[in-house]
């Protein structure tokens, strides 16, 4: 299960809950949010899709504890096109 809690307008706590839980602080600027979604879905929905993308590629324990959303592109170049 993926639980998302808004901390402020650009920061979200994402918890990946399975047998154990991992916590991740993720930053999404309005600019990045607009580029990736055209503001057609919420930031929370974008985060959920982004974590589903990550979890298909690596275990939850390998996901950084704090990061800017677009850093995912550095490790997975297909992220932007897949998430759009």
PEHUMO-V243162 format. One record per residue. N is the residue number from 0. RES is the residue in one letter. SS is DSSP state (hx for helix, st for strand, lp for the rest). OMEGA is omega in whole degrees, -180 to 180 (NA if undefined). NEAR is the number of other C-alpha atoms within 10 Angstrom. Layout:
{{N RES SS OMEGA NEAR} {N RES SS OMEGA NEAR}}
//
This chain:
{{0 X lp 177 10} {1 X st 180 16} {2 X st -177 13} {3 X st 179 20} {4 X st 180 12} {5 X st 178 14} {6 X st 172 12} {7 X st -173 9} {8 X lp -176 11} {9 X lp -176 14} {10 X st -178 18} {11 X st 173 20} {12 X st 179 19} {13 X st 178 22} {14 X st 175 18} {15 X st -172 19} {16 X st 174 13} {17 X lp 174 10} {18 X lp 174 5} {19 X lp -178 8} {20 X st 172 12} {21 X st -180 16} {22 X st -175 19} {23 X st 176 17} {24 X st -174 19} {25 X st -180 21} {26 X st 177 20} {27 X lp 177 19} {28 X lp 178 15} {29 X hx 180 13} {30 X hx 179 10} {31 X hx 178 14} {32 X hx 179 20} {33 X hx 180 14} {34 X hx -175 12} {35 X hx -172 20} {36 X hx -172 16} {37 X lp -179 11} {38 X lp -180 13} {39 X lp 174 11} {40 X lp -179 12} {41 X lp 175 11} {42 X hx 179 23} {43 X hx 179 15} {44 X hx 176 13} {45 X hx 179 20} {46 X hx 180 23} {47 X hx 179 17} {48 X hx -180 16} {49 X hx 179 18} {50 X hx 175 20} {51 X hx 177 13} {52 X hx -179 16} {53 X hx -176 17} {54 X hx 174 15} {55 X lp -173 9} {56 X lp -178 11} {57 X lp 177 10} {58 X lp -177 9} {59 X hx -180 21} {60 X hx 179 13} {61 X hx -180 11} {62 X lp -178 16} {63 X lp -178 14} {64 X lp 176 14} {65 X st -179 15} {66 X st 171 15} {67 X st -173 15} {68 X lp -174 18} {69 X lp 175 19} {70 X hx 179 11} {71 X hx 180 19} {72 X hx -180 12} {73 X hx -178 9} {74 X hx -179 9} {75 X lp -175 13} {76 X lp -178 11} {77 X lp -175 11} {78 X hx -174 18} {79 X hx -178 15} {80 X hx -180 9} {81 X hx -173 11} {82 X hx 179 13} {83 X lp NA 11}}
//
